Amino acid sequence: MTEARASIINLDDGIFAIDTEYARPMQDASHLIVENGRAAFVDTGANNAVPLLLDALKRQNLAPADVDYLFLTHVHLDHAGGAGLLMRALPNAICVLHPRGAPHMIDPSRLIAGTEAVYGKKQAQEIYGVIEPIDEARIRIAGNDEWFDLNGRALQTIYTEGHAKHHYVLNDPQSRGVFTGDSFGVSYRELDTAAGPFIFPTTTPIDFDPDAAHVAYDRIMACDPAHVYLTHYSKVADLDRLVSDLHSGIDAFRFMALDAEQSEDRLQQLRRCIFGYLAERLAQHGYDGDEDAMWAVLSIDVDLNAQGLDVWLKRREKSTIANS
């Protein structure tokens, strides 16, 4: 059997981006932080990424026993699906979770049910496999603005809602970076141009909150980062421009949702509007690929963002009825 061989990018400051090979190359990253012979992972990808993460560790001359922490920014399965399996291979690691996310990794049944509701049971099984639980004794609840010590390297968990209520980001002052999960949008390297990285918000079919997303962006920028490490996909800088684009994007998504609220084919209208908006912005950004090339990169996010906005509208409708 051929051993797993990870695609790794050395980002300096003891940080390595590992392609989890989730849906396509450079769609989903786990990050490895190494500090004087000790290590931490930030997010994992799905189960099939675990051999890749262990290979990345080995190639830094580290053993599984050298990992002290697994930081899960949130428990959506493209970020945490492989966490239970990985923890079985890391004898000394503690998994750091938001208090709202921890119960779902101790007992992943509701997480699995929610994923099957989005993808269907067969496809969810094909993508994620069996989601292994994590022993409660090996979980540490992250406090808001709490500091963790990785062999002398200070790392801070900061709660950020908007994408999910159980989300935190990990501030790393040593690198002047923040590991943002999905709280600072997504930016795929295939869409980079001479103008730099292209970024846009990401919603979720469960917890999307546009007001909280604006607050999350500002909380991240309050760390005064020089760059951020996105799960989708890795290191980007030019943050003043990018955060402005994210704020504008959230407002645009909100407008699209409200405009489609009474539509009979609301979900389809949202998909068309989101893709049209992103395609127009990409053209302005200097991207020279055609719509097929754009769709190949953006299709997953267009669909998930449309679902996220649709669920947000449904919550608004329920709230209006309850308060009437």
Backbone torsions as a table, in degrees:
resi	resn	phi	psi	omega
1	MET	NA	134.0	179.2
2	THR	-72.8	130.9	177.9
3	GLU	-72.1	148.0	178.2
4	ALA	-62.3	140.3	178.0
5	ARG	-128.1	110.5	-174.7
6	ALA	-80.3	147.6	169.3
7	SER	-90.8	117.2	-170.9
8	ILE	-124.6	137.2	172.7
9	ILE	-116.8	124.7	176.0
10	ASN	-81.0	114.2	-177.2
11	LEU	-97.6	7.8	-177.0
12	ASP	71.8	175.7	-178.9
13	ASP	57.6	26.3	179.8
14	GLY	73.9	22.2	-175.7
15	ILE	-118.7	135.1	-178.8
16	PHE	-131.3	131.8	174.4
17	ALA	-93.0	130.1	-178.7
18	ILE	-117.5	123.2	177.7
19	ASP	-72.1	119.5	-179.3
20	THR	-82.1	-4.6	179.2
21	GLU	55.9	41.6	-173.5
22	TYR	-68.4	-59.5	-179.0
23	ALA	-122.1	-32.8	177.9
24	ARG	-161.8	167.7	178.4
25	PRO	-59.0	139.2	175.4
26	MET	58.3	39.3	174.1
27	GLN	-103.9	-30.5	-171.1
28	ASP	-146.2	124.3	-176.1
29	ALA	-118.2	142.3	160.3
30	SER	-102.3	149.0	177.1
31	HIS	-117.6	137.2	176.7
32	LEU	-108.1	126.5	175.6
33	ILE	-108.4	126.8	-178.8
34	VAL	-119.7	128.3	-179.6
35	GLU	-138.1	103.7	175.4
36	ASN	50.6	50.2	174.2
37	GLY	86.4	-2.1	174.4
38	ARG	-115.4	159.9	-170.9
39	ALA	-144.9	161.5	172.8
40	ALA	-144.4	145.8	170.7
41	PHE	-103.1	146.7	171.2
42	VAL	-119.4	111.4	-176.1
43	ASP	64.7	158.9	-169.8
44	THR	-128.4	-19.2	-164.5
45	GLY	74.2	-165.7	-178.6
46	ALA	-87.6	-177.5	-176.2
47	ASN	-56.3	-36.7	-175.9
48	ASN	-68.7	-11.1	177.9
49	ALA	-82.4	-18.1	-172.6
50	VAL	-57.4	-46.5	176.9
51	PRO	-60.4	-31.2	178.5
52	LEU	-68.7	-41.1	179.3
53	LEU	-65.4	-40.3	178.9
54	LEU	-67.9	-34.7	175.7
55	ASP	-65.8	-41.5	178.5
56	ALA	-61.3	-39.4	178.2
57	LEU	-62.8	-48.0	-178.8
58	LYS	-59.7	-38.1	-177.0
59	ARG	-75.0	-9.5	170.5
60	GLN	-100.0	16.1	178.9
61	ASN	59.8	37.8	178.0
62	LEU	-119.0	150.4	177.0
63	ALA	-102.2	159.4	176.0
64	PRO	-53.4	-32.2	179.9
65	ALA	-69.8	-11.4	-179.7
66	ASP	-85.9	-2.9	-178.9
67	VAL	-90.8	122.8	-178.5
68	ASP	-94.3	-32.0	-174.2
69	TYR	-138.0	146.1	162.0
70	LEU	-119.1	107.9	178.0
71	PHE	-91.2	120.0	175.9
72	LEU	-107.6	110.6	-177.5
73	THR	-60.6	-34.9	172.9
74	HIS	-165.0	174.5	-167.6
75	VAL	-105.8	15.8	169.8
76	HIS	-59.8	143.8	-163.5
77	LEU	-71.9	-18.6	173.3
78	ASP	-73.0	-12.3	176.5
79	HIS	-106.1	-30.2	-169.2
80	ALA	-133.4	4.9	-176.1
81	GLY	-60.2	-31.8	-179.5
82	GLY	-94.4	6.8	-172.3
83	ALA	-63.7	-45.5	-178.8
84	GLY	-61.9	-43.2	179.0
85	LEU	-66.3	-41.8	179.4
86	LEU	-64.1	-42.3	-178.8
87	MET	-60.0	-30.8	177.5
88	ARG	-64.6	-24.9	-179.1
89	ALA	-93.3	-7.3	-176.0
90	LEU	-114.9	92.5	-168.7
91	PRO	-66.8	-23.3	-175.5
92	ASN	-109.4	0.9	-173.0
93	ALA	-80.5	145.8	170.0
94	ILE	-109.0	135.3	178.2
95	CYS	-92.5	123.6	-175.6
96	VAL	-101.9	119.8	-172.7
97	LEU	-133.2	149.9	170.1
98	HIS	-63.4	146.5	-178.4
99	PRO	-58.9	-29.5	177.8
100	ARG	-76.7	-23.4	-177.8
101	GLY	-89.7	-28.3	-174.3
102	ALA	-55.3	-45.3	-178.4
103	PRO	-58.9	-28.5	-177.0
104	HIS	-78.9	-17.9	174.3
105	MET	-92.1	-25.6	173.5
106	ILE	-71.1	-42.3	176.0
107	ASP	-132.6	96.4	-173.1
108	PRO	-81.1	10.8	-173.4
109	SER	-59.9	-43.2	-180.0
110	ARG	-70.1	-34.0	176.6
111	LEU	-63.3	-43.7	178.6
112	ILE	-64.3	-44.4	-179.8
113	ALA	-61.3	-41.2	179.1
114	GLY	-65.7	-38.7	178.4
115	THR	-67.0	-41.3	177.9
116	GLU	-64.8	-31.2	177.9
117	ALA	-66.8	-31.9	179.9
118	VAL	-82.0	-46.0	-171.0
119	TYR	-101.6	-18.1	-168.3
120	GLY	90.3	148.5	-172.7
121	LYS	-61.6	-44.3	-175.7
122	LYS	-65.7	-47.2	-178.2
123	GLN	-68.0	-38.0	178.0
124	ALA	-60.6	-40.9	179.0
125	GLN	-65.7	-41.0	-179.3
126	GLU	-64.7	-38.9	-176.3
127	ILE	-77.9	-44.0	-167.1
128	TYR	-109.7	-19.5	-177.5
129	GLY	68.2	-152.8	-179.7
130	VAL	-87.6	121.4	179.6
131	ILE	-83.4	114.2	-177.1
132	GLU	-84.0	136.7	176.3
133	PRO	-72.4	163.0	175.2
134	ILE	-112.9	132.3	178.6
135	ASP	-57.6	127.8	-178.1
136	GLU	-55.7	-32.3	-178.9
137	ALA	-66.6	-17.3	-178.5
138	ARG	-103.7	14.2	179.3
139	ILE	-109.7	136.7	172.3
140	ARG	-119.2	129.9	179.3
141	ILE	-78.8	127.5	179.0
142	ALA	-82.0	128.1	172.8
143	GLY	-84.1	159.6	174.2
144	ASN	-71.3	127.5	-177.1
145	ASP	65.0	29.2	178.1
146	GLU	-88.6	144.1	179.8
147	TRP	-104.3	140.3	177.6
148	PHE	-120.8	146.8	-177.0
149	ASP	-107.8	112.4	173.3
150	LEU	-103.8	85.6	177.9
151	ASN	50.7	45.6	178.9
152	GLY	96.8	-6.8	179.1
153	ARG	-100.0	122.4	-176.2
154	ALA	-87.4	127.9	179.8
155	LEU	-128.1	134.5	-171.9
156	GLN	-119.4	128.8	174.7
157	THR	-92.2	131.5	-177.3
158	ILE	-130.4	122.2	-179.1
159	TYR	-66.9	134.6	177.2
160	THR	-140.8	108.4	174.8
161	GLU	-88.6	-171.3	-178.5
162	GLY	113.7	-63.7	174.4
163	HIS	-78.3	-42.3	179.3
164	ALA	-154.5	147.4	-179.6
165	LYS	-73.5	-14.9	-178.1
166	HIS	-107.2	33.7	-173.4
167	HIS	-105.6	139.3	164.9
168	TYR	-132.1	163.0	170.4
169	VAL	-114.0	162.7	-176.5
170	LEU	-117.5	110.5	179.9
171	ASN	-85.4	131.3	-178.9
172	ASP	-125.4	84.1	-177.7
173	PRO	-56.8	-29.4	-177.8
174	GLN	-60.2	-38.6	178.7
175	SER	-96.0	-2.9	-171.7
176	ARG	55.5	41.6	-179.6
177	GLY	-130.7	160.9	175.1
178	VAL	-129.4	129.3	174.0
179	PHE	-85.6	112.4	-163.4
180	THR	-104.5	-1.9	-177.3
181	GLY	54.8	-120.0	176.6
182	ASP	-111.6	13.3	-176.2
183	SER	-85.6	0.0	175.1
184	PHE	-132.3	36.5	175.6
185	GLY	71.8	-166.4	179.2
186	VAL	-129.3	148.0	-178.5
187	SER	-149.9	109.1	-175.1
188	TYR	-94.8	137.0	-175.4
189	ARG	-65.0	-24.6	177.9
190	GLU	-64.6	-18.9	-176.2
191	LEU	-100.7	2.0	175.8
192	ASP	-62.3	145.1	174.5
193	THR	-133.9	-173.7	175.9
194	ALA	-61.1	-20.5	178.2
195	ALA	-81.5	-4.9	179.4
196	GLY	106.4	-162.8	-179.2
197	PRO	-72.5	149.7	175.1
198	PHE	-105.2	133.8	-175.2
199	ILE	-134.6	152.2	175.2
200	PHE	-153.9	158.1	-177.7
201	PRO	-70.5	160.9	172.5
202	THR	-128.2	128.6	178.3
203	THR	-99.4	-171.4	179.6
204	THR	-147.2	146.9	179.5
205	PRO	-69.6	10.9	-177.7
206	ILE	-126.3	-58.8	-163.3
207	ASP	-115.5	8.2	-172.4
208	PHE	-55.0	132.9	179.0
209	ASP	-141.7	106.5	-174.8
210	PRO	-63.0	-37.2	178.6
211	ASP	-63.8	-43.1	179.0
212	ALA	-67.9	-30.7	177.9
213	ALA	-64.5	-42.1	176.5
214	HIS	-58.4	-43.8	-179.9
215	VAL	-63.5	-40.7	179.9
216	ALA	-60.6	-43.7	178.5
217	TYR	-58.9	-43.1	-178.2
218	ASP	-68.5	-35.6	178.1
219	ARG	-64.4	-40.1	179.0
220	ILE	-65.2	-45.1	-179.2
221	MET	-67.2	-25.2	178.1
222	ALA	-66.5	-16.8	174.7
223	CYS	-75.1	-5.9	-178.4
224	ASP	56.6	49.9	-179.2
225	PRO	-77.1	150.4	170.6
226	ALA	-86.1	-21.8	-179.8
227	HIS	-161.2	166.4	174.1
228	VAL	-127.6	157.6	178.0
229	TYR	-112.8	105.5	-179.1
230	LEU	-87.0	146.7	169.8
231	THR	-66.6	-33.4	179.5
232	HIS	-124.6	86.0	0.6
233	TYR	-141.5	101.1	167.6
234	SER	69.9	-147.5	-161.8
235	LYS	-77.2	128.0	171.9
236	VAL	-135.8	150.5	176.6
237	ALA	-123.1	-153.8	-176.1
238	ASP	56.2	47.5	-167.3
239	LEU	-70.6	-29.4	178.3
240	ASP	-61.4	-43.2	177.0
241	ARG	-66.9	-43.8	-175.5
242	LEU	-65.6	-41.2	-178.8
243	VAL	-68.4	-32.8	174.8
244	SER	-63.5	-42.0	177.4
245	ASP	-63.4	-37.6	179.5
246	LEU	-67.8	-44.6	177.0
247	HIS	-59.4	-44.6	178.3
248	SER	-63.8	-38.4	-179.8
249	GLY	-64.6	-42.5	177.9
250	ILE	-61.6	-42.7	178.8
251	ASP	-63.7	-39.7	178.3
252	ALA	-65.3	-41.9	178.6
253	PHE	-62.9	-42.1	179.0
254	ARG	-60.9	-44.8	179.4
255	PHE	-61.7	-44.7	178.4
256	MET	-57.9	-44.1	-177.6
257	ALA	-63.6	-48.1	-178.5
258	LEU	-65.4	-35.4	178.1
259	ASP	-66.0	-31.4	-178.5
260	ALA	-92.1	-0.2	-169.1
261	GLU	-55.0	-39.5	-176.5
262	GLN	-97.1	5.5	-177.5
263	SER	-71.2	140.0	177.8
264	GLU	-69.9	-30.1	176.8
265	ASP	-112.9	55.5	-171.0
266	ARG	-55.1	-46.5	-176.5
267	LEU	-63.3	-42.4	179.2
268	GLN	-66.1	-40.3	177.9
269	GLN	-62.5	-40.5	178.5
270	LEU	-63.3	-41.6	178.0
271	ARG	-59.9	-46.6	-179.1
272	ARG	-62.6	-43.2	-177.2
273	CYS	-67.9	-42.1	-179.5
274	ILE	-63.7	-46.7	-179.2
275	PHE	-65.3	-41.1	178.4
276	GLY	-60.8	-41.9	178.9
277	TYR	-63.1	-47.1	-178.6
278	LEU	-67.2	-39.0	179.3
279	ALA	-63.8	-41.1	178.9
280	GLU	-65.1	-43.0	178.7
281	ARG	-64.8	-38.4	178.9
282	LEU	-64.0	-40.1	177.6
283	ALA	-62.2	-42.1	177.8
284	GLN	-64.8	-28.7	-178.4
285	HIS	-80.0	-7.6	178.4
286	GLY	94.6	11.6	177.9
287	TYR	-73.0	131.0	-173.7
288	ASP	-108.6	10.3	175.7
289	GLY	-76.7	159.0	178.9
290	ASP	-84.6	-178.8	-176.5
291	GLU	-63.7	-33.0	177.8
292	ASP	-63.7	-40.4	178.5
293	ALA	-66.3	-40.5	176.6
294	MET	-62.1	-47.2	-176.3
295	TRP	-62.4	-36.5	179.8
296	ALA	-59.5	-33.6	-179.6
297	VAL	-87.8	-36.8	-167.1
298	LEU	-98.5	-9.8	-168.5
299	SER	-58.0	-44.3	-179.3
300	ILE	-60.7	-45.5	-176.9
301	ASP	-71.2	-35.6	176.4
302	VAL	-59.9	-45.6	-178.6
303	ASP	-66.2	-45.4	-179.0
304	LEU	-67.9	-38.3	177.7
305	ASN	-65.4	-39.6	177.2
306	ALA	-62.5	-43.8	177.4
307	GLN	-62.6	-40.1	179.5
308	GLY	-62.7	-43.4	179.3
309	LEU	-68.4	-36.5	178.1
310	ASP	-64.0	-43.4	178.5
311	VAL	-66.0	-38.4	176.4
312	TRP	-60.1	-42.5	177.5
313	LEU	-63.7	-40.3	178.9
314	LYS	-63.1	-39.8	177.1
315	ARG	-64.0	-40.8	177.3
316	ARG	-60.9	-41.7	-178.6
317	GLU	-65.3	-42.4	178.1
318	LYS	-63.5	-40.0	-179.9
319	SER	-64.9	-40.1	179.5
320	THR	-63.7	-42.9	179.1
321	ILE	-65.0	-42.7	-178.1
322	ALA	-65.5	-30.2	-176.9
323	ASN	-94.2	-1.7	-177.3
324	SER	-87.8	NA	NA
